[in-house]
Amino acid sequence: MARKCWKARNDRKAKTVARYADLRHQLKKEKDYVGLSMLPRDASPTRLVNRCVITGRRRAYLRRFKMSRITFREFASAGMIPGVTKSSW
């Protein structure tokens, strides 16, 4: 389980990215790299980390379900994810 501050930090970064998205796009279009460097570091979308929405784990993240493999397996086994069934042959 990730610490709450890590999840909060990632949420704060996501808000910053959204706030500066239009300005970053405009500066890139004008090729104003000095202006881009004046923006906060967290305005860059590459600083965002994919984290599990339930546990906050960043490794083994499944983008389609927005959760880690461990949480995905628990939810799938419990039948809480529609359309996902355990395969057997």
URVEN-V653093 format. One record per pair of residues at least 4 apart in sequence whose ideal C-beta (glycine too) atoms are under 7 Angstrom apart, sorted by the first residue. I is the first residue (numbers start at 1). J is the second residue. If there is no record, write none. Layout:
<<I;J> <I;J>>
This chain:
<<1;55> <1;56> <2;6> <2;7> <2;51> <2;55> <2;56> <2;57> <4;8> <5;9> <6;10> <6;56> <7;11> <7;51> <7;56> <8;12> <9;13> <10;14> <10;48> <10;49> <10;51> <11;15> <12;16> <13;17> <13;42> <13;47> <13;48> <14;18> <14;48> <15;19> <16;20> <16;40> <16;42> <16;43> <17;21> <17;43> <17;45> <17;48> <20;24> <20;39> <20;43> <21;25> <22;26> <23;27> <24;28> <24;36> <24;39> <24;43> <25;29> <26;30> <27;32> <27;35> <27;36> <28;36> <32;36> <33;37> <34;38> <39;43> <41;47> <42;47> <49;58> <50;58> <50;61> <50;63> <51;56> <51;57> <51;58> <52;56> <52;57> <52;61> <52;67> <52;68> <52;71> <53;66> <53;67> <54;67> <54;71> <55;68> <55;71> <57;68> <60;68> <60;69> <61;68> <62;67> <62;69> <62;72> <65;72> <65;81> <67;71> <67;72> <68;72> <69;73> <70;74> <71;75> <72;76> <73;77> <74;78> <75;80> <75;81> <76;81> <76;84> <76;86> <77;86>>
